[in-house]
Amino acid sequence: MSYFVTGATGFIGRNLVELLLERNGTVYVLVREGSKGRLEELRNRWGVSEDRVVGVVGDLSQPRLGLSDEDVEMLRGDVDHLFHLAAIYDMKADAESQRVANVEGTRHMVELAEAIEAGRVHMVSSIAAAGLYKGTWREDMFEEAQDVDNHPTSRPSTSPRRRLSARGRGASTGRASWSATPRPARWTRSTGPTTSSS
């Protein structure tokens, strides 16, 4: 079993990778060229070698997350679960930075998932996935999300799931504030499962 994780050096990501390492398989992580040192620190923390946690150099702002053709070929058909955690969650960040990281980054993740034929995609989003919907919003209410184009943190949350599901790839979405624990085919949280499409 192999995994690909974006945002692996963030709070949720480094805890997710630690849990994935309890399983057999390789964990590939997207890393910026300038963050290789941080990845090495995390490998030391996890007590694993470069063979277990493989850094793949890329960039959220680039098509297919900036992966080289060689890396795409290396990963094609080998990634069972792609976890997309990388984003800007800072509500004070400027709109353009949020758009590039959150909207374009998510779009580029979908391109990569398709290029490498990832088995399943798991995406963590914020409550912004609800857009301006008033009232209680559940994780299965993607059709009810309202005015998601009015704020840059809302836009990426619904379309990737629809696009991947339409192409026969499973997709699940969880909120960043959840305590997410990976399970064989879906994200779960302490009060129950998230929406999942097979």
C-alpha positions, 0 to 999 in steps of 0.5 A: 500500500502506498500513500501520497500526502500534500501538507505533510509538514503541517500539524494535521499532515505530520500526525497523519503520516505518523499514523500511516507509518504504522501500516506497511507501505511507502508514504510519498510526501509533496515537499517544496525544494526549500523544505527538504530540511524540515522533512528530514527533521520529521523523518528523524522524529518518526524514526524512518528512512528515506525509503519509507517517507519519500520526498517528492519535490513540487509546488501547489501553484503548478500543474500536477503540483509541479511534479516532474514527468519522471516522478509522475511515471514513478507514482503512476498506478502505485498510489492507493490513497492520496491525501490533500491537506496542503492549503492556506488556512489563515483567514487573514491571508490575502485573497490571491495567495488563498486562491493560488494555494487553495483553489489552484492547488486543489485543481492541480491536486486533481490533475495529479491524482488523474495523472498518477491514477490514484486509487482514492483521494481524501481532501481536508477542507475548512468549514468554508466548504459550506459557503454562505449556507445558513443553519446546520451543515453536514458533510454530505450536503455538497449540493446545498453549499451556497455562494462558494465563489464569493470567498477564496477559502470556499471555492476548492471544497466541492468541485474536486470531489465531483470531478474525481467521482465522475471519473470513477475515483473515490473521494472523501472530504473532511474538515480541517478542524476534525481529528482525522484518522485514516481508515482503509477507504475513508476518513473518520472522526470521533462522531462518525464517518464523512461522506465518501463516494466509491 
